[in-house]
Amino acid sequence: MFAHRLPSGAELRPLEPWQGPEFAEHLDRAREHIRPWVGPSFVTTGVEAATATLTRYATSTAADGARIYGIWSEGALVGGVMFVAFDAARGSAELGCWLEPAAQGRGLVSEACRALVRWAFETRGIRRIEWRCRAANARSGAVAQRLGMTLEGTLRQSWPIDGVFDDTQIWALLATEWRTPGT
Ligand SMILES: CC(C)(COP(=O)(O)OP(=O)(O)OC[C@H]1O[C@@H](n2cnc3c(N)ncnc32)[C@H](O)[C@@H]1OP(=O)(O)O)[C@@H](O)C(=O)NCCC(=O)NCCS
């Protein structure tokens, strides 16, 4: 019902439990592409599990915590962005994102993240936004860089994947560093 139009013309909208069937269909297109790079609990199969993910987010959003938004391009759900964590009292939040393969390379996630960053800093008074990704995830690190984030450190051997451990990069952006593009 409520949509935020991104500069590319794509739309950012809340992604809610009633959209479980659409989210499940999207995950069928995205699953193998995102599996190596996101938390395992996000990579579900079927409507029930997809709806459960959205219900967890909805419950958290009701307590002013984590929240999730879908990106629709030409009417199709192609990916999304989320506050994996959101803590207004501490002034900190963590961003996450994903896209189905066909939606990569168009700036959609960078645009969507900027909308969330702007809201967190300018409307909610958040002070610090983090971004955590596998060190091998070059496309994710590139988004963090595009957002103006600083690579603050690397947690060595902290991301379990296929029986081994990859390093985790921690990027962050402070409200004092944030400049709305074009201003
Ligand atoms: C991480 C992920 C969302 C990044 O997708 P992406 O398409 O590279 O990122 P964006 O949507 O910001 O698009 C940037 C690309 O679009 C291009 N682009 C085109 N128009 C653009 C615009 N207006 N603004 C910014 N970039 C634009 C950029 O040049 C860049 O392409 P390039 O990498 O080929 O140079 C995607 O790779 C993905 O889903 N990976 C699997 C899941 C994942 O890793 N999630 C994050 C876990 S930490």
The ligand as an SDF file (V2000), in Angstrom:
LIG
                    3D

 48 50  0  0  0  0  0  0  0  0999 V2000
   25.1960   -7.8640   -2.5010 C   0  0  0  0  0  0  0  0  0  0  0  0
   24.2730   -7.5890   -3.6940 C   0  0  0  0  0  0  0  0  0  0  0  0
   22.9010   -7.1860   -3.2140 C   0  0  0  0  0  0  0  0  0  0  0  0
   24.9090   -6.4500   -4.5080 C   0  0  0  0  0  0  0  0  0  0  0  0
   24.1990   -6.3010   -5.7100 O   0  0  0  0  0  0  0  0  0  0  0  0
   24.7070   -5.2120   -6.7830 P   0  0  0  0  0  0  0  0  0  0  0  0
   23.8000   -5.2350   -7.9230 O   0  0  0  0  0  0  0  0  0  0  0  0
   26.1580   -5.4030   -7.0190 O   0  0  0  0  0  0  0  0  0  0  0  0
   24.5510   -3.8520   -5.9630 O   0  0  0  0  0  0  0  0  0  0  0  0
   23.6980   -2.5710   -6.3860 P   0  0  0  0  0  0  0  0  0  0  0  0
   22.2760   -2.9410   -6.5140 O   0  0  0  0  0  0  0  0  0  0  0  0
   24.0720   -1.5140   -5.4580 O   0  0  0  0  0  0  0  0  0  0  0  0
   24.2510   -2.2550   -7.8510 O   0  0  0  0  0  0  0  0  0  0  0  0
   25.5930   -1.8840   -8.0510 C   0  0  0  0  0  0  0  0  0  0  0  0
   25.9570   -2.2450   -9.4660 C   0  0  0  0  0  0  0  0  0  0  0  0
   25.0540   -1.5720  -10.3510 O   0  0  0  0  0  0  0  0  0  0  0  0
   25.7900   -0.6060  -11.1290 C   0  0  0  0  0  0  0  0  0  0  0  0
   24.9270    0.5900  -11.1840 N   0  0  0  0  0  0  0  0  0  0  0  0
   24.1750    0.9220  -12.2490 C   0  0  0  0  0  0  0  0  0  0  0  0
   23.4690    2.0230  -11.9610 N   0  0  0  0  0  0  0  0  0  0  0  0
   23.8080    2.3710  -10.6910 C   0  0  0  0  0  0  0  0  0  0  0  0
   23.3940    3.4290   -9.8510 C   0  0  0  0  0  0  0  0  0  0  0  0
   22.5100    4.3490  -10.2350 N   0  0  0  0  0  0  0  0  0  0  0  0
   23.9050    3.4850   -8.5760 N   0  0  0  0  0  0  0  0  0  0  0  0
   24.7920    2.5820   -8.1620 C   0  0  0  0  0  0  0  0  0  0  0  0
   25.2120    1.5500   -8.9330 N   0  0  0  0  0  0  0  0  0  0  0  0
   24.7280    1.4550  -10.1840 C   0  0  0  0  0  0  0  0  0  0  0  0
   27.1170   -0.4280  -10.4190 C   0  0  0  0  0  0  0  0  0  0  0  0
   28.1340   -0.0540  -11.3090 O   0  0  0  0  0  0  0  0  0  0  0  0
   27.3260   -1.8240   -9.8680 C   0  0  0  0  0  0  0  0  0  0  0  0
   27.6670   -2.7080  -10.8900 O   0  0  0  0  0  0  0  0  0  0  0  0
   29.1120   -3.4110  -10.9560 P   0  0  0  0  0  0  0  0  0  0  0  0
   29.3440   -4.0680   -9.6380 O   0  0  0  0  0  0  0  0  0  0  0  0
   28.9800   -4.3580  -12.0500 O   0  0  0  0  0  0  0  0  0  0  0  0
   30.0490   -2.2760  -11.1640 O   0  0  0  0  0  0  0  0  0  0  0  0
   24.1510   -8.8440   -4.6160 C   0  0  0  0  0  0  0  0  0  0  0  0
   25.4000   -9.1670   -5.1490 O   0  0  0  0  0  0  0  0  0  0  0  0
   23.5900  -10.0630   -3.8860 C   0  0  0  0  0  0  0  0  0  0  0  0
   22.3910  -10.2200   -3.7370 O   0  0  0  0  0  0  0  0  0  0  0  0
   24.4780  -10.9530   -3.4190 N   0  0  0  0  0  0  0  0  0  0  0  0
   24.0470  -12.1590   -2.7030 C   0  0  0  0  0  0  0  0  0  0  0  0
   23.4600  -11.8240   -1.3440 C   0  0  0  0  0  0  0  0  0  0  0  0
   24.4080  -10.9870   -0.5200 C   0  0  0  0  0  0  0  0  0  0  0  0
   25.6110  -11.0480   -0.6590 O   0  0  0  0  0  0  0  0  0  0  0  0
   23.8430  -10.1690    0.3870 N   0  0  0  0  0  0  0  0  0  0  0  0
   24.6330   -9.3570    1.2760 C   0  0  0  0  0  0  0  0  0  0  0  0
   25.0710  -10.1560    2.4540 C   0  0  0  0  0  0  0  0  0  0  0  0
   26.2310   -9.2660    3.4760 S   0  0  0  0  0  0  0  0  0  0  0  0
  1  2  1  0
  2  3  1  0
  2  4  1  0
  2 36  1  0
  4  5  1  0
  5  6  1  0
  6  7  2  0
  6  8  1  0
  6  9  1  0
  9 10  1  0
 10 11  2  0
 10 12  1  0
 10 13  1  0
 13 14  1  0
 14 15  1  0
 15 16  1  0
 15 30  1  0
 16 17  1  0
 17 18  1  0
 17 28  1  0
 18 19  1  0
 18 27  1  0
 19 20  2  0
 20 21  1  0
 21 22  1  0
 21 27  2  0
 22 23  1  0
 22 24  2  0
 24 25  1  0
 25 26  2  0
 26 27  1  0
 28 29  1  0
 28 30  1  0
 30 31  1  0
 31 32  1  0
 32 33  2  0
 32 34  1  0
 32 35  1  0
 36 37  1  0
 36 38  1  0
 38 39  2  0
 38 40  1  0
 40 41  1  0
 41 42  1  0
 42 43  1  0
 43 44  2  0
 43 45  1  0
 45 46  1  0
 46 47  1  0
 47 48  1  0
M  END
$$$$
